[in-house]
Amino acid sequence: MSVLRNIREEKMNKEVCFEYHKKKICVNAFVCDSIWKKFKGLMFSRRENAIAQVFEFSNPTFTRIHSLFVLFPFVAIWIDE
């Protein structure tokens, strides 16, 4: 368990900032940089262990998300830059 936590802490290196209702919001997030990580996302995670995730793509792309096997509410935000 501690090994997995260390890997997550190393990868949680992306600070994402955006403006919402004239208020700047910054979040430290886990970078999903492989197809497997993007596929798995929050599936099978527990709410108390869930962390913010960033899905980066090298080119503009059309993508879909789903909440299959995600048993808690979440928010998805698309950022273009």
N, C-alpha and C positions, 0 to 999 in steps of 0.2 A: 504494500500500500504506500509506503513512504517513497519507494522508487518512482511509482506513478505520479505521486504528488510533486516530486522533484522535476520530473520531465515536464509536467504542466507548468510549474513555476518558471522553468527556463524558457518555454515557448510563450508564456504570457508576457510578451515583450512589446506589444503593439498598443500604443495609446491612441484611441480613436476619439476625436472631438467633432462635435457638430452643434449647430445652433437650432434651438427649438423654442418658439415663442419668445424670441429675442433674448434667450438665455443660453450661455455656452455650457455644454455638457461634455465631460471627458470620462472615458471608461477604459480601464486596462483590460485587454482581451487576449484570449488564446488564439493564435494564428492557425487556421486550418489550411495547411499548404499542400495537402496531398488529396488525391481523389478519395481515398478511404476516409480521411478525416472529414471531408466535405459530405460524403455519403452518410457517415455515422452521426455527425452533428450532436444533437442532444438526445438521440435515441437511447433508451435504457438508462438514462441518467436519473439520479434522484434530485429532487428540487433543491435540497440543502447542499448538494455537491455541484450543482450546475454553475457554469461560469460563462461570462460573455465570450462570444466567438466571432472572429472576423474571417470571412471567406473572400480571399483575394483572387482576382482573375487577371491574367496578363492583357486581355483584350476585352472590350465591351461584349457582353454575352447575354443571351436570354437564358434564364434559369428559373426553375420552380422550387418551391419548398413544400414540405409536408410536415404534419405533426404525428405521423404514425409512430407509436411506441414512445411518445413524449406525453407523460401523464400529468403535466402541469402547464399553466399558461405561460407564454413567452411573447416577446415582442421582436419583430423583424424590422430592420431599418436598412434601406438601400441608400448608399452614399456613392456619389459619382466621382469624387476626387479624393 
